[in-house]
Amino acid sequence: MEWMLLASAVMVFAALVQACTGYGYSLIAVPLLFAISPSFVPVPVIIASLPLMAYVATKNRFALQGHPIIFLLLGLALGAPLGALALLIVSPVALQLAISLIVVAGVVVPFSHKQVNRVAQFIAGMLSNLFGTATGVGGPPIALLYQHQSSARIRAVLATTFFFGSLMSLVSLSFTQQITSDSLLHATALLPGVLLGTWLGNRISKYIKQRFARWWVVALSMLSLIVMWVG
């Protein structure tokens, strides 16, 4: 019960940051949840993210007008089964290291207009869902690809691809029998925290200065990594 309450508090905070800034949910939540219990990663944290990503994607949908993401989605479709297969062969220590490397990659991506081509979209989508399915942290490859785009487009693309990518990941994970009754129970326990954090983030986002928001995400993500390794 103590683990569940602590995990719920993490989800409130991570969802609040994501709702306010458009980025940071998995970078903050996954290391902390892994430190509490590896059983929270990746299936429960993926399931719990769905309402949050749907909200952020809907809120920023205007930024996708005239910008097709079909090749991103095709890449996601290929990356999901690859990530599910990778999860079958990696050890907890290897998973912890993979999470660390991906989070570090995510926090060093500079958010700042260059063209995004179809091949790059496909590759970024594939890598994103490979990492996202295996570890729960799938944003960095797409964030890197879109680093020169507007912040609204970055939020819209990340949330939309993470939402659909998560659905694909869950299908792949179900085929490898990694969605269990325990993982569903853990996901159910995380959902109230996500919903509360999303609601709070929507309430206070207008008071957040966006030019400082990314640095808060960077600091919090690195703190999450430290907690994961020390814990």
Contacts in CASP RR format, 6 or more apart in sequence:
PFRMAT RR
TARGET T0000
AUTHOR 0000-0000-0000
METHOD contacts of the structure
MODEL  1
MEWMLLASAVMVFAALVQACTGYGYSLIAVPLLFAISPSFVPVPVIIASL
PLMAYVATKNRFALQGHPIIFLLLGLALGAPLGALALLIVSPVALQLAIS
LIVVAGVVVPFSHKQVNRVAQFIAGMLSNLFGTATGVGGPPIALLYQHQS
SARIRAVLATTFFFGSLMSLVSLSFTQQITSDSLLHATALLPGVLLGTWL
GNRISKYIKQRFARWWVVALSMLSLIVMWVG
3 36 0 8 1.000
3 37 0 8 1.000
4 189 0 8 1.000
6 36 0 8 1.000
7 33 0 8 1.000
7 36 0 8 1.000
7 37 0 8 1.000
7 40 0 8 1.000
7 186 0 8 1.000
7 189 0 8 1.000
7 190 0 8 1.000
8 189 0 8 1.000
8 190 0 8 1.000
8 192 0 8 1.000
8 193 0 8 1.000
9 193 0 8 1.000
10 28 0 8 1.000
10 29 0 8 1.000
10 32 0 8 1.000
10 33 0 8 1.000
10 36 0 8 1.000
11 29 0 8 1.000
11 48 0 8 1.000
11 190 0 8 1.000
11 193 0 8 1.000
11 194 0 8 1.000
11 197 0 8 1.000
12 193 0 8 1.000
12 194 0 8 1.000
12 196 0 8 1.000
12 197 0 8 1.000
12 200 0 8 1.000
13 28 0 8 1.000
13 197 0 8 1.000
14 24 0 8 1.000
14 25 0 8 1.000
14 26 0 8 1.000
14 28 0 8 1.000
14 29 0 8 1.000
14 32 0 8 1.000
15 25 0 8 1.000
15 52 0 8 1.000
15 193 0 8 1.000
15 194 0 8 1.000
15 195 0 8 1.000
15 196 0 8 1.000
15 197 0 8 1.000
15 198 0 8 1.000
15 201 0 8 1.000
16 197 0 8 1.000
16 198 0 8 1.000
16 200 0 8 1.000
16 201 0 8 1.000
16 204 0 8 1.000
17 24 0 8 1.000
17 25 0 8 1.000
17 28 0 8 1.000
17 216 0 8 1.000
17 217 0 8 1.000
17 220 0 8 1.000
18 24 0 8 1.000
18 25 0 8 1.000
18 52 0 8 1.000
18 56 0 8 1.000
18 198 0 8 1.000
19 52 0 8 1.000
19 55 0 8 1.000
19 56 0 8 1.000
19 197 0 8 1.000
19 198 0 8 1.000
19 200 0 8 1.000
19 201 0 8 1.000
19 202 0 8 1.000
19 205 0 8 1.000
20 201 0 8 1.000
20 204 0 8 1.000
20 205 0 8 1.000
20 208 0 8 1.000
20 213 0 8 1.000
21 208 0 8 1.000
21 210 0 8 1.000
21 213 0 8 1.000
21 214 0 8 1.000
21 216 0 8 1.000
21 217 0 8 1.000
22 56 0 8 1.000
22 60 0 8 1.000
22 154 0 8 1.000
22 155 0 8 1.000
22 158 0 8 1.000
22 159 0 8 1.000
23 111 0 8 1.000
23 143 0 8 1.000
23 154 0 8 1.000
23 155 0 8 1.000
23 158 0 8 1.000
23 214 0 8 1.000
23 217 0 8 1.000
24 217 0 8 1.000
24 220 0 8 1.000
24 221 0 8 1.000
25 49 0 8 1.000
25 52 0 8 1.000
25 53 0 8 1.000
26 45 0 8 1.000
26 49 0 8 1.000
26 132 0 8 1.000
26 136 0 8 1.000
26 137 0 8 1.000
26 138 0 8 1.000
26 139 0 8 1.000
26 162 0 8 1.000
27 103 0 8 1.000
27 106 0 8 1.000
27 107 0 8 1.000
27 137 0 8 1.000
27 217 0 8 1.000
27 220 0 8 1.000
27 221 0 8 1.000
27 224 0 8 1.000
28 217 0 8 1.000
28 220 0 8 1.000
28 221 0 8 1.000
28 224 0 8 1.000
29 45 0 8 1.000
29 224 0 8 1.000
30 41 0 8 1.000
30 42 0 8 1.000
30 45 0 8 1.000
30 99 0 8 1.000
30 103 0 8 1.000
30 135 0 8 1.000
30 136 0 8 1.000
30 137 0 8 1.000
30 224 0 8 1.000
31 99 0 8 1.000
31 100 0 8 1.000
31 103 0 8 1.000
31 221 0 8 1.000
31 224 0 8 1.000
31 225 0 8 1.000
31 227 0 8 1.000
31 228 0 8 1.000
32 224 0 8 1.000
32 227 0 8 1.000
32 228 0 8 1.000
33 40 0 8 1.000
33 41 0 8 1.000
33 44 0 8 1.000
33 45 0 8 1.000
34 40 0 8 1.000
34 41 0 8 1.000
34 95 0 8 1.000
34 96 0 8 1.000
34 99 0 8 1.000
34 228 0 8 1.000
35 227 0 8 1.000
35 228 0 8 1.000
35 230 0 8 1.000
35 231 0 8 1.000
38 92 0 8 1.000
38 95 0 8 1.000
39 182 0 8 1.000
39 183 0 8 1.000
39 186 0 8 1.000
40 186 0 8 1.000
40 190 0 8 1.000
41 95 0 8 1.000
41 99 0 8 1.000
41 135 0 8 1.000
41 136 0 8 1.000
42 87 0 8 1.000
42 132 0 8 1.000
42 133 0 8 1.000
42 134 0 8 1.000
42 135 0 8 1.000
42 136 0 8 1.000
42 169 0 8 1.000
42 173 0 8 1.000
43 170 0 8 1.000
43 173 0 8 1.000
43 178 0 8 1.000
43 179 0 8 1.000
43 180 0 8 1.000
43 183 0 8 1.000
43 184 0 8 1.000
43 186 0 8 1.000
43 187 0 8 1.000
44 183 0 8 1.000
44 184 0 8 1.000
44 186 0 8 1.000
44 187 0 8 1.000
44 189 0 8 1.000
44 190 0 8 1.000
45 136 0 8 1.000
45 187 0 8 1.000
45 190 0 8 1.000
46 132 0 8 1.000
46 133 0 8 1.000
46 136 0 8 1.000
46 166 0 8 1.000
46 169 0 8 1.000
46 170 0 8 1.000
46 173 0 8 1.000
47 166 0 8 1.000
47 170 0 8 1.000
47 183 0 8 1.000
47 184 0 8 1.000
47 187 0 8 1.000
47 190 0 8 1.000
47 191 0 8 1.000
48 187 0 8 1.000
48 190 0 8 1.000
48 191 0 8 1.000
48 193 0 8 1.000
48 194 0 8 1.000
49 162 0 8 1.000
49 163 0 8 1.000
49 166 0 8 1.000
49 194 0 8 1.000
50 163 0 8 1.000
50 166 0 8 1.000
50 167 0 8 1.000
51 191 0 8 1.000
51 194 0 8 1.000
51 195 0 8 1.000
51 198 0 8 1.000
52 194 0 8 1.000
52 198 0 8 1.000
53 159 0 8 1.000
53 160 0 8 1.000
53 162 0 8 1.000
53 163 0 8 1.000
53 166 0 8 1.000
54 159 0 8 1.000
54 163 0 8 1.000
55 159 0 8 1.000
55 198 0 8 1.000
55 202 0 8 1.000
56 155 0 8 1.000
56 156 0 8 1.000
56 158 0 8 1.000
56 159 0 8 1.000
57 156 0 8 1.000
57 159 0 8 1.000
57 160 0 8 1.000
57 163 0 8 1.000
60 152 0 8 1.000
60 153 0 8 1.000
60 155 0 8 1.000
60 156 0 8 1.000
60 159 0 8 1.000
61 156 0 8 1.000
61 160 0 8 1.000
62 152 0 8 1.000
62 156 0 8 1.000
63 150 0 8 1.000
63 152 0 8 1.000
63 153 0 8 1.000
63 155 0 8 1.000
63 156 0 8 1.000
63 157 0 8 1.000
64 153 0 8 1.000
64 156 0 8 1.000
64 157 0 8 1.000
64 160 0 8 1.000
67 153 0 8 1.000
67 157 0 8 1.000
69 121 0 8 1.000
69 157 0 8 1.000
69 160 0 8 1.000
69 161 0 8 1.000
71 118 0 8 1.000
71 119 0 8 1.000
71 121 0 8 1.000
71 122 0 8 1.000
72 121 0 8 1.000
72 122 0 8 1.000
72 124 0 8 1.000
72 125 0 8 1.000
72 142 0 8 1.000
72 157 0 8 1.000
72 161 0 8 1.000
73 125 0 8 1.000
73 161 0 8 1.000
73 164 0 8 1.000
73 165 0 8 1.000
74 122 0 8 1.000
75 121 0 8 1.000
75 122 0 8 1.000
75 123 0 8 1.000
75 124 0 8 1.000
75 125 0 8 1.000
75 126 0 8 1.000
75 129 0 8 1.000
76 125 0 8 1.000
76 126 0 8 1.000
76 128 0 8 1.000
76 129 0 8 1.000
76 161 0 8 1.000
76 164 0 8 1.000
76 165 0 8 1.000
76 168 0 8 1.000
77 129 0 8 1.000
77 168 0 8 1.000
78 126 0 8 1.000
78 129 0 8 1.000
79 125 0 8 1.000
79 126 0 8 1.000
79 127 0 8 1.000
79 128 0 8 1.000
79 129 0 8 1.000
79 130 0 8 1.000
79 133 0 8 1.000
79 168 0 8 1.000
80 129 0 8 1.000
80 130 0 8 1.000
80 133 0 8 1.000
80 165 0 8 1.000
80 168 0 8 1.000
80 169 0 8 1.000
80 171 0 8 1.000
80 172 0 8 1.000
81 172 0 8 1.000
81 175 0 8 1.000
82 126 0 8 1.000
82 129 0 8 1.000
82 130 0 8 1.000
82 133 0 8 1.000
83 129 0 8 1.000
83 130 0 8 1.000
83 131 0 8 1.000
83 132 0 8 1.000
83 133 0 8 1.000
83 134 0 8 1.000
83 169 0 8 1.000
83 172 0 8 1.000
84 133 0 8 1.000
84 134 0 8 1.000
84 169 0 8 1.000
84 172 0 8 1.000
84 173 0 8 1.000
84 175 0 8 1.000
84 176 0 8 1.000
84 178 0 8 1.000
85 176 0 8 1.000
86 130 0 8 1.000
86 133 0 8 1.000
86 134 0 8 1.000
87 95 0 8 1.000
87 133 0 8 1.000
87 134 0 8 1.000
87 173 0 8 1.000
87 176 0 8 1.000
87 178 0 8 1.000
88 176 0 8 1.000
88 178 0 8 1.000
90 98 0 8 1.000
90 134 0 8 1.000
95 134 0 8 1.000
95 135 0 8 1.000
96 228 0 8 1.000
96 229 0 8 1.000
98 131 0 8 1.000
98 134 0 8 1.000
98 135 0 8 1.000
99 135 0 8 1.000
99 136 0 8 1.000
99 137 0 8 1.000
99 228 0 8 1.000
100 225 0 8 1.000
100 228 0 8 1.000
100 229 0 8 1.000
102 131 0 8 1.000
102 135 0 8 1.000
102 137 0 8 1.000
102 138 0 8 1.000
102 140 0 8 1.000
103 137 0 8 1.000
103 221 0 8 1.000
103 224 0 8 1.000
103 225 0 8 1.000
104 225 0 8 1.000
105 140 0 8 1.000
105 144 0 8 1.000
106 139 0 8 1.000
106 140 0 8 1.000
106 143 0 8 1.000
106 144 0 8 1.000
106 221 0 8 1.000
107 217 0 8 1.000
107 218 0 8 1.000
107 221 0 8 1.000
107 222 0 8 1.000
109 140 0 8 1.000
109 143 0 8 1.000
109 144 0 8 1.000
109 147 0 8 1.000
110 147 0 8 1.000
111 143 0 8 1.000
111 147 0 8 1.000
111 151 0 8 1.000
111 154 0 8 1.000
111 214 0 8 1.000
112 147 0 8 1.000
112 148 0 8 1.000
113 148 0 8 1.000
113 149 0 8 1.000
113 150 0 8 1.000
114 148 0 8 1.000
116 145 0 8 1.000
116 146 0 8 1.000
116 149 0 8 1.000
120 145 0 8 1.000
121 145 0 8 1.000
123 141 0 8 1.000
124 141 0 8 1.000
124 142 0 8 1.000
124 144 0 8 1.000
124 145 0 8 1.000
125 141 0 8 1.000
125 142 0 8 1.000
125 161 0 8 1.000
127 141 0 8 1.000
128 138 0 8 1.000
128 139 0 8 1.000
128 140 0 8 1.000
128 141 0 8 1.000
128 142 0 8 1.000
128 161 0 8 1.000
128 165 0 8 1.000
129 138 0 8 1.000
129 165 0 8 1.000
129 168 0 8 1.000
129 169 0 8 1.000
131 137 0 8 1.000
131 138 0 8 1.000
131 139 0 8 1.000
131 140 0 8 1.000
131 141 0 8 1.000
132 138 0 8 1.000
132 139 0 8 1.000
132 169 0 8 1.000
133 168 0 8 1.000
133 169 0 8 1.000
133 172 0 8 1.000
133 173 0 8 1.000
138 162 0 8 1.000
139 158 0 8 1.000
139 162 0 8 1.000
142 157 0 8 1.000
142 158 0 8 1.000
142 161 0 8 1.000
143 154 0 8 1.000
143 158 0 8 1.000
146 153 0 8 1.000
146 154 0 8 1.000
146 157 0 8 1.000
146 158 0 8 1.000
147 154 0 8 1.000
149 157 0 8 1.000
151 210 0 8 1.000
170 179 0 8 1.000
173 179 0 8 1.000
END
